[in-house]
């Protein structure tokens, strides 16, 4: 989880958001696009998509792919416990008392704003084309950095 807080950074500025380094871009609002690209590329691998849904009033939403013995997000492949501990630790540094639920989400909502809101009103996922440029090709290129899923 990255929280980009600089005097000049504005999450609402599409050009500024697009200019972030890939890893930060896929940590700060495009994690679901990366999860979609992963599923697209590795469609034969049995996985589930998980949403870290913070308690009401807290930030720190995150979407990742869970392969059972491994997880995948902007870090690459990580042990499930390590990803969750890292996310929780970083969130609690900024927001004492932060807590969250792990919710399995249907892959179809990853690239549908309406579908994500219909699934849960707190889930507000941008579609790939709602970024300054289509985020899906960028996610596919980012995936080139990683090997195939373990096992």
N, C-alpha and C positions, 0 to 999 in steps of 0.2 A: 504494500500500500504506500503510495506516495501522496503527500499532501503538498501541493505546490503553492507556497505562500511567499511571494516576493512582492515588493511594492508595485512592480509593474505588471505582474501576471493577473489576468482577469479570465476566469473560466468561461465567461460569456463571450469572449473575443475569439471567433473561429480561427483567425489567422495565427493568433498567439498559441492557441491549443494545438493547431496542426504543426506548428514549428517545434514542438517539444521533441526531444529524442524519442525514438521508438519505444524503448522500455518504459519511459515515463508516460508517454501517450497511452500505452496499453495498460498502465496502472491507474491512470487518472481519467476514467470515463469511457474507455474503449475496450475494457477487459472482455466484455461480452462478444465483441466483434472477433477478438482473438480466439475465444472459445468456439465460435461458429466456424472460423477458418480451420481450426484444429479438427473439428468433427467432419468437416467437408473433406479434408485431406486423409483422415484416418477413419473412414466410415466403417471399416470392418472391425475396429477395436470396440469392445464392450466397455462403455463408460457411462457416467451420469454427469449432468451439469448441475453445479451447486452454486447457490446464491448465498452469500453472507449478508443477512438482513439485520442491520443494527436495530437495537431497541428504539422505540419512538423518541425523537428528539436528538438522536445521534447521527453523525455522518460515518462513512466508512463502508459503504456497500462495495461488494466485490463479487465477481463471477469467475469460477474456475472449473476445470474439467477434473473429475475424480475417476481414476482408473483402478481404485481399490488399494493397491500397494504403492501407488504414486498419484500425485496430482500434477496438473500443468496449468501454469499461468505465465505472466510476463517474466518470471524467474526461470522458466523452463520446467524440467521435471524435478519435483521435490517430494519428500516423504509427506504424507497427509498431515501428521501431527506438527511437523516443522512449519508448514505453510500457515496453519491455523494459529500456532503460537506466535509466529512473526506478525501476523496481521493483528492479533489481539494486543500484543505488546505495543506495537506502533500506535494503534488506536487509543489505548489507555494512556500513552504518554501525552497525547494531546487532549484527551477527554476522560478524566478520571471517572470511573463508574461505567465506562463503555461496556456493553455486552451485546451479543447478537445471537440469532438463530441461524442454523444451516437449513436451507430449503432447497430441495431438488426441484429444478424447473424444466419444463419441456423445451427441447432444442428449438422448436418453432418460434418461441418468443424472442430469441436472441437477435433477430434482425427485423422485428416488428414492434414499433412503438405501441401501436394499438393492442397487439397481442400481449405485450408485457404488462400494460396497464390493466387489461382484462384479467390477466392471471392474478395480479395483486396490485392494487393502486399505488403501493409504495415502490413498486418496481417500474422505473421510467427509463427504458433503454432507447437510446437513439438508434435509428436505422443507419446503415452504412453511408447512405447518401446524405444524411443530415449533418455530416461533418463538412468542413470546408471543401474537401474532395472525398471521393468514395474511399472509405476506410478499409474495405475488404481487400483490395489489392495490396495495400500496405501490410495488412495482417498476414496475407499469404507470403509476402517477401520476408517478414519477420520470422515466420515459421521455418524458413529455409536454414536458419541458424541452428536448428535443433535436430537431433537424430529422431528416428522413429520411436514410438513409445516402447518402454521396457517390456520384456516378456513377449 
